[in-house]
């Protein structure tokens, strides 16, 4: 698979996570009150291309 084909198939029309998204999640965890235990954070884009599932692609 060429890089351009992979770009079209897996990225174009989808919203990827940005570094700021990860930084915001880390900041939230670090700034949580002491009585809050965050043991696991799973961060996924809303519009993604996981194997075996179909998600809506935004056009336009």
SULFEN-V433064 format. One record per residue. N is the residue number from 1. RES is the residue in one small letter. SS is DSSP state (alpha for helix, beta for strand, coil for the rest). PSI is psi in whole degrees, 0 to 359 (999 if undefined). Layout:
n:N res:RES ss:SS psi:PSI
n:N res:RES ss:SS psi:PSI
This chain:
n:1 res:x ss:coil psi:130
n:2 res:x ss:coil psi:161
n:3 res:x ss:alpha psi:320
n:4 res:x ss:alpha psi:320
n:5 res:x ss:alpha psi:317
n:6 res:x ss:alpha psi:319
n:7 res:x ss:alpha psi:312
n:8 res:x ss:alpha psi:318
n:9 res:x ss:alpha psi:321
n:10 res:x ss:alpha psi:346
n:11 res:x ss:coil psi:316
n:12 res:x ss:coil psi:129
n:13 res:x ss:coil psi:354
n:14 res:x ss:coil psi:153
n:15 res:x ss:coil psi:113
n:16 res:x ss:coil psi:159
n:17 res:x ss:coil psi:149
n:18 res:x ss:coil psi:157
n:19 res:x ss:alpha psi:326
n:20 res:x ss:alpha psi:328
n:21 res:x ss:alpha psi:317
n:22 res:x ss:alpha psi:317
n:23 res:x ss:alpha psi:319
n:24 res:x ss:alpha psi:320
n:25 res:x ss:alpha psi:319
n:26 res:x ss:alpha psi:317
n:27 res:x ss:alpha psi:319
n:28 res:x ss:alpha psi:314
n:29 res:x ss:alpha psi:316
n:30 res:x ss:alpha psi:323
n:31 res:x ss:alpha psi:0
n:32 res:x ss:coil psi:152
n:33 res:x ss:coil psi:158
n:34 res:x ss:coil psi:333
n:35 res:x ss:coil psi:358
n:36 res:x ss:coil psi:124
n:37 res:x ss:coil psi:110
n:38 res:x ss:coil psi:105
n:39 res:x ss:coil psi:345
n:40 res:x ss:coil psi:133
n:41 res:x ss:coil psi:126
n:42 res:x ss:coil psi:121
n:43 res:x ss:coil psi:120
n:44 res:x ss:coil psi:147
n:45 res:x ss:coil psi:151
n:46 res:x ss:coil psi:314
n:47 res:x ss:coil psi:99
n:48 res:x ss:coil psi:173
n:49 res:x ss:coil psi:72
n:50 res:x ss:coil psi:157
n:51 res:x ss:coil psi:132
n:52 res:x ss:coil psi:351
n:53 res:x ss:coil psi:153
n:54 res:x ss:coil psi:128
n:55 res:x ss:coil psi:154
n:56 res:x ss:coil psi:135
n:57 res:x ss:coil psi:132
n:58 res:x ss:coil psi:130
n:59 res:x ss:coil psi:143
n:60 res:x ss:coil psi:999
